[in-house]
Amino acid sequence: MNASAAESVMPVEPSRPDDPSEGLLSLPVIGRVAAGSPIEAVENTEKVIRVPAARFRHKPDYLLRVRGESMIGEGILDNDLIAVKRQSTAEPGQIVVARHGDDVTVKELRIDNGEVVLIPANEAHEPIRIPADMVTIEGVYVGLVRETDVVAA
């Protein structure tokens, strides 16, 4: 997903469904995710925004607000909204939302000798190594929405 794409994003009421005739998806912003050291997962719908469906190759299920700068090499900046497709598996090389205990983070997934290695896209941050049986994949990154793209209704 090209992070600089200048698509319109419009706020809507949470109950408004997707409107295929307009080519828009209504996606909830359900919390925040760390792009740095893992942070405690906080899941609480902040709002629902409408995003052009054509912006994504795979339909996302929700948005998470990014906190930190470990993924700047992928164009994911602090306070961006990442679009996530909910799934419990991922392939090495994909950017994932991973949970370890009560903490969640967004990183590139690698597997090494029975460990999950979560790779940042910023040399100032170290990879996170966790035994595979202690990590849950919450979803995969499928795109980006910037708050500056939000247009008042």
MIDOSE-1310 file (N, C-alpha, C; in nm, 2 decimals, decimal comma, always signed):
residues 153
mnas	+0,09/-0,12/+0,00/+0,00/+0,00/+0,00/+0,09/+0,12/+0,00; +0,06/+0,21/-0,09/+0,14/+0,34/-0,10/+0,09/+0,43/+0,01; +0,18/+0,46/+0,10/+0,14/+0,54/+0,22/+0,11/+0,69/+0,18; +0,15/+0,73/+0,06/+0,12/+0,87/+0,02/+0,00/+0,89/-0,06
aaes	-0,07/+0,78/-0,09/-0,20/+0,79/-0,16/-0,29/+0,89/-0,10; -0,35/+0,98/-0,18/-0,43/+1,08/-0,12/-0,58/+1,05/-0,15; -0,63/+0,95/-0,09/-0,77/+0,91/-0,10/-0,85/+0,98/+0,01; -0,98/+1,00/-0,02/-1,06/+1,07/+0,08/-1,10/+0,97/+0,19
vmpv	-1,12/+1,01/+0,31/-1,17/+0,93/+0,42/-1,27/+1,02/+0,49; -1,39/+0,97/+0,51/-1,49/+1,06/+0,57/-1,55/+0,99/+0,70; -1,56/+1,07/+0,80/-1,62/+1,02/+0,93/-1,76/+0,98/+0,91; -1,81/+0,88/+0,98/-1,95/+0,84/+0,97/-2,00/+0,80/+1,11
epsr	-2,13/+0,78/+1,12/-2,18/+0,72/+1,24/-2,14/+0,58/+1,25; -2,12/+0,52/+1,37/-2,08/+0,38/+1,38/-2,18/+0,28/+1,33; -2,30/+0,31/+1,32/-2,40/+0,22/+1,27/-2,41/+0,21/+1,12; -2,35/+0,30/+1,05/-2,36/+0,31/+0,90/-2,29/+0,20/+0,84
pddp	-2,35/+0,11/+0,76/-2,29/+0,00/+0,69/-2,21/+0,04/+0,57; -2,13/-0,06/+0,53/-2,05/-0,04/+0,40/-2,15/+0,00/+0,29; -2,11/+0,08/+0,20/-2,20/+0,12/+0,09/-2,13/+0,08/-0,04; -2,15/-0,04/-0,09/-2,09/-0,09/-0,22/-2,11/+0,01/-0,33
segl	-2,23/+0,07/-0,34/-2,25/+0,16/-0,45/-2,16/+0,28/-0,45; -2,11/+0,32/-0,33/-2,02/+0,43/-0,32/-1,87/+0,38/-0,32; -1,85/+0,25/-0,31/-1,72/+0,20/-0,31/-1,65/+0,23/-0,18; -1,72/+0,24/-0,07/-1,67/+0,28/+0,06/-1,68/+0,16/+0,16
lslp	-1,58/+0,15/+0,25/-1,59/+0,06/+0,36/-1,60/+0,14/+0,49; -1,68/+0,10/+0,58/-1,69/+0,16/+0,72/-1,60/+0,07/+0,81; -1,50/+0,13/+0,86/-1,40/+0,06/+0,94/-1,39/+0,12/+1,08; -1,40/+0,03/+1,19/-1,39/+0,08/+1,32/-1,24/+0,10/+1,36
vigr	-1,21/+0,21/+1,42/-1,08/+0,23/+1,49/-1,10/+0,17/+1,63; -1,04/+0,05/+1,65/-1,07/-0,02/+1,77/-0,96/-0,01/+1,88; -0,86/+0,06/+1,86/-0,76/+0,08/+1,97/-0,63/+0,12/+1,91; -0,52/+0,08/+1,98/-0,39/+0,13/+1,94/-0,29/+0,00/+1,94
vaag	-0,19/+0,02/+1,87/-0,08/-0,09/+1,86/+0,05/-0,02/+1,86; +0,15/-0,09/+1,92/+0,28/-0,03/+1,93/+0,36/-0,05/+1,81; +0,43/+0,05/+1,77/+0,54/+0,04/+1,67/+0,66/+0,08/+1,74; +0,71/+0,00/+1,82/+0,82/+0,03/+1,92/+0,82/-0,09/+2,01
spie	+0,84/-0,06/+2,14/+0,82/-0,16/+2,24/+0,67/-0,20/+2,25; +0,64/-0,33/+2,27/+0,50/-0,36/+2,28/+0,43/-0,29/+2,39; +0,30/-0,25/+2,37/+0,22/-0,18/+2,47/+0,10/-0,27/+2,50; +0,04/-0,24/+2,62/-0,08/-0,31/+2,66/-0,19/-0,29/+2,56
aven	-0,25/-0,40/+2,52/-0,36/-0,39/+2,42/-0,48/-0,32/+2,49; -0,53/-0,22/+2,41/-0,65/-0,15/+2,45/-0,75/-0,15/+2,34; -0,86/-0,23/+2,36/-0,95/-0,24/+2,25/-1,08/-0,17/+2,29; -1,10/-0,06/+2,22/-1,22/+0,02/+2,25/-1,25/+0,10/+2,12
tekv	-1,36/+0,09/+2,06/-1,40/+0,16/+1,94/-1,40/+0,31/+1,96; -1,30/+0,38/+1,90/-1,29/+0,52/+1,91/-1,40/+0,59/+1,82; -1,40/+0,54/+1,70/-1,49/+0,59/+1,60/-1,49/+0,50/+1,48; -1,58/+0,53/+1,38/-1,58/+0,45/+1,26/-1,56/+0,55/+1,14
irvp	-1,47/+0,52/+1,05/-1,45/+0,61/+0,94/-1,48/+0,53/+0,81; -1,51/+0,61/+0,71/-1,53/+0,55/+0,57/-1,41/+0,57/+0,49; -1,37/+0,46/+0,42/-1,24/+0,45/+0,35/-1,28/+0,39/+0,21; -1,22/+0,45/+0,10/-1,25/+0,39/-0,03/-1,20/+0,25/-0,03
aarf	-1,28/+0,16/-0,07/-1,25/+0,01/-0,08/-1,13/-0,01/-0,17; -1,12/+0,06/-0,28/-1,02/+0,04/-0,38/-0,88/+0,07/-0,33; -0,87/+0,13/-0,21/-0,74/+0,16/-0,15/-0,67/+0,03/-0,11; -0,75/-0,08/-0,09/-0,69/-0,21/-0,03/-0,71/-0,32/-0,13
rhkp	-0,60/-0,40/-0,14/-0,61/-0,53/-0,21/-0,69/-0,63/-0,14; -0,68/-0,64/-0,01/-0,75/-0,73/+0,07/-0,84/-0,64/+0,17; -0,96/-0,68/+0,18/-1,06/-0,60/+0,27/-1,02/-0,61/+0,41; -0,99/-0,49/+0,47/-0,96/-0,49/+0,62/-1,08/-0,51/+0,70
dyll	-1,06/-0,55/+0,83/-1,17/-0,57/+0,92/-1,18/-0,45/+1,02; -1,06/-0,39/+1,05/-1,06/-0,28/+1,15/-0,93/-0,20/+1,13; -0,93/-0,09/+1,20/-0,81/+0,00/+1,20/-0,75/+0,01/+1,34; -0,62/+0,02/+1,35/-0,55/+0,04/+1,48/-0,47/+0,17/+1,47
rvrg	-0,46/+0,25/+1,58/-0,38/+0,36/+1,58/-0,24/+0,32/+1,62; -0,14/+0,36/+1,55/+0,00/+0,33/+1,57/+0,06/+0,43/+1,67; +0,14/+0,37/+1,77/+0,21/+0,45/+1,87/+0,36/+0,41/+1,85; +0,44/+0,50/+1,81/+0,59/+0,47/+1,80/+0,64/+0,48/+1,66
esmi	+0,77/+0,45/+1,64/+0,83/+0,48/+1,52/+0,91/+0,36/+1,46; +0,89/+0,24/+1,52/+0,97/+0,12/+1,47/+0,94/+0,08/+1,33; +0,83/+0,13/+1,27/+0,79/+0,08/+1,13/+0,80/+0,19/+1,03; +0,88/+0,30/+1,06/+0,89/+0,41/+0,97/+0,95/+0,37/+0,83
gegi	+1,04/+0,27/+0,83/+1,09/+0,22/+0,71/+0,99/+0,16/+0,61; +0,87/+0,13/+0,66/+0,76/+0,08/+0,58/+0,66/+0,19/+0,56; +0,69/+0,31/+0,60/+0,60/+0,43/+0,58/+0,49/+0,43/+0,68; +0,50/+0,36/+0,79/+0,40/+0,36/+0,90/+0,46/+0,45/+1,01
ldnd	+0,39/+0,56/+1,03/+0,44/+0,66/+1,12/+0,35/+0,67/+1,25; +0,41/+0,73/+1,35/+0,34/+0,75/+1,48/+0,21/+0,82/+1,45; +0,10/+0,77/+1,51/-0,04/+0,82/+1,49/-0,11/+0,78/+1,37; -0,05/+0,71/+1,27/-0,12/+0,66/+1,16/-0,22/+0,55/+1,20
liav	-0,31/+0,53/+1,11/-0,41/+0,42/+1,13/-0,37/+0,31/+1,04; -0,35/+0,19/+1,09/-0,32/+0,08/+1,00/-0,44/-0,01/+0,98; -0,47/-0,05/+0,86/-0,58/-0,14/+0,83/-0,53/-0,28/+0,85; -0,62/-0,36/+0,92/-0,58/-0,49/+0,96/-0,69/-0,59/+0,91
krqs	-0,64/-0,70/+0,85/-0,73/-0,81/+0,81/-0,72/-0,91/+0,93; -0,83/-0,94/+1,00/-0,83/-1,03/+1,11/-0,80/-1,17/+1,06; -0,69/-1,23/+1,11/-0,66/-1,37/+1,08/-0,56/-1,42/+1,18; -0,55/-1,55/+1,21/-0,47/-1,60/+1,31/-0,34/-1,66/+1,26
taep	-0,32/-1,66/+1,13/-0,19/-1,71/+1,07/-0,14/-1,60/+0,97; -0,01/-1,61/+0,95/+0,06/-1,52/+0,86/+0,18/-1,59/+0,80; +0,23/-1,54/+0,69/+0,35/-1,59/+0,63/+0,47/-1,51/+0,67; +0,59/-1,57/+0,68/+0,71/-1,49/+0,71/+0,72/-1,38/+0,61
gqiv	+0,76/-1,27/+0,65/+0,77/-1,15/+0,56/+0,65/-1,06/+0,56; +0,54/-1,11/+0,61/+0,42/-1,02/+0,62/+0,44/-0,93/+0,75; +0,37/-0,81/+0,74/+0,36/-0,73/+0,86/+0,24/-0,77/+0,93; +0,26/-0,80/+1,06/+0,15/-0,85/+1,14/+0,12/-0,77/+1,27
varh	+0,01/-0,79/+1,32/-0,02/-0,74/+1,45/-0,01/-0,87/+1,54; +0,08/-0,86/+1,63/+0,11/-0,98/+1,72/+0,09/-0,95/+1,86; +0,03/-1,05/+1,93/+0,00/-1,03/+2,08/+0,09/-1,13/+2,15; +0,15/-1,08/+2,26/+0,23/-1,16/+2,35/+0,18/-1,12/+2,49
gddv	+0,10/-1,21/+2,56/+0,04/-1,17/+2,68/-0,06/-1,06/+2,66; -0,05/-0,95/+2,74/-0,14/-0,84/+2,72/-0,09/-0,73/+2,63; +0,03/-0,75/+2,57/+0,09/-0,65/+2,48/+0,07/-0,69/+2,33; +0,06/-0,58/+2,25/+0,05/-0,60/+2,11/+0,15/-0,51/+2,04
tvke	+0,20/-0,55/+1,92/+0,29/-0,47/+1,85/+0,27/-0,50/+1,70; +0,31/-0,41/+1,61/+0,31/-0,43/+1,47/+0,45/-0,44/+1,42; +0,49/-0,55/+1,35/+0,62/-0,58/+1,30/+0,62/-0,67/+1,19; +0,73/-0,69/+1,12/+0,74/-0,79/+1,02/+0,77/-0,93/+1,08
lrid	+0,70/-1,03/+1,04/+0,71/-1,16/+1,10/+0,82/-1,24/+1,03; +0,90/-1,30/+1,12/+1,00/-1,40/+1,08/+0,99/-1,52/+1,18; +1,04/-1,63/+1,13/+1,04/-1,75/+1,22/+1,18/-1,80/+1,22; +1,24/-1,83/+1,34/+1,37/-1,88/+1,35/+1,38/-1,98/+1,46
ngev	+1,41/-2,11/+1,43/+1,43/-2,21/+1,53/+1,32/-2,22/+1,64; +1,20/-2,22/+1,60/+1,09/-2,23/+1,69/+1,05/-2,10/+1,76; +1,12/-1,99/+1,72/+1,08/-1,86/+1,78/+1,02/-1,77/+1,67; +0,93/-1,69/+1,72/+0,88/-1,58/+1,63/+0,98/-1,46/+1,65
vlip	+1,02/-1,41/+1,54/+1,11/-1,29/+1,55/+1,03/-1,18/+1,48; +1,00/-1,07/+1,56/+0,93/-0,96/+1,51/+1,03/-0,85/+1,48; +1,03/-0,82/+1,35/+1,14/-0,73/+1,29/+1,09/-0,59/+1,27; +1,15/-0,49/+1,33/+1,11/-0,35/+1,31/+1,17/-0,30/+1,18
anea	+1,11/-0,19/+1,13/+1,16/-0,13/+1,00/+1,22/+0,00/+1,04; +1,31/+0,00/+1,14/+1,38/+0,12/+1,19/+1,50/+0,07/+1,27; +1,62/+0,10/+1,22/+1,74/+0,05/+1,28/+1,76/+0,09/+1,43; +1,69/+0,19/+1,47/+1,70/+0,23/+1,61/+1,63/+0,13/+1,71
hepi	+1,56/+0,03/+1,65/+1,48/-0,06/+1,73/+1,54/-0,20/+1,71; +1,53/-0,29/+1,81/+1,58/-0,42/+1,80/+1,47/-0,52/+1,77; +1,50/-0,63/+1,70/+1,40/-0,73/+1,68/+1,35/-0,79/+1,82; +1,23/-0,84/+1,82/+1,17/-0,90/+1,94/+1,16/-1,05/+1,91
ripa	+1,23/-1,13/+2,00/+1,22/-1,28/+1,99/+1,14/-1,34/+2,10; +1,04/-1,42/+2,05/+0,95/-1,48/+2,15/+0,92/-1,62/+2,11; +0,92/-1,72/+2,21/+0,88/-1,86/+2,17/+0,75/-1,86/+2,09; +0,74/-1,93/+1,99/+0,63/-1,93/+1,90/+0,50/-1,97/+1,97
dmvt	+0,50/-2,05/+2,07/+0,38/-2,09/+2,14/+0,33/-1,98/+2,24; +0,40/-1,87/+2,25/+0,37/-1,76/+2,34/+0,32/-1,63/+2,26; +0,30/-1,65/+2,13/+0,26/-1,54/+2,04/+0,13/-1,57/+1,97; +0,04/-1,48/+1,96/-0,08/-1,49/+1,89/-0,08/-1,39/+1,77
iegv	-0,10/-1,43/+1,65/-0,12/-1,34/+1,54/-0,27/-1,29/+1,54; -0,28/-1,16/+1,56/-0,42/-1,10/+1,56/-0,47/-1,07/+1,42; -0,37/-1,04/+1,33/-0,41/-1,00/+1,19/-0,29/-0,96/+1,11; -0,31/-0,93/+0,98/-0,21/-0,89/+0,90/-0,24/-0,75/+0,85
yvgl	-0,13/-0,67/+0,83/-0,14/-0,53/+0,78/-0,18/-0,53/+0,63; -0,28/-0,46/+0,60/-0,33/-0,45/+0,46/-0,33/-0,31/+0,40; -0,30/-0,21/+0,48/-0,30/-0,08/+0,43/-0,29/+0,03/+0,54; -0,29/+0,15/+0,50/-0,27/+0,26/+0,58/-0,36/+0,38/+0,56
vret	-0,41/+0,44/+0,67/-0,49/+0,56/+0,66/-0,43/+0,67/+0,75; -0,41/+0,78/+0,69/-0,36/+0,89/+0,77/-0,47/+0,98/+0,81; -0,46/+1,04/+0,94/-0,56/+1,13/+0,99/-0,57/+1,25/+0,90; -0,46/+1,29/+0,83/-0,47/+1,40/+0,74/-0,56/+1,38/+0,62
dvva	-0,59/+1,25/+0,59/-0,67/+1,21/+0,48/-0,82/+1,23/+0,52; -0,85/+1,24/+0,65/-0,99/+1,25/+0,69/-1,05/+1,38/+0,65; -1,17/+1,37/+0,58/-1,24/+1,49/+0,53/-1,37/+1,50/+0,61; -1,40/+1,62/+0,65/-1,52/+1,64/+0,73/-1,64/+1,61/+0,64
a	-1,74/+1,55/+0,69/-1,86/+1,51/+0,61/-1,94/+1,64/+0,58
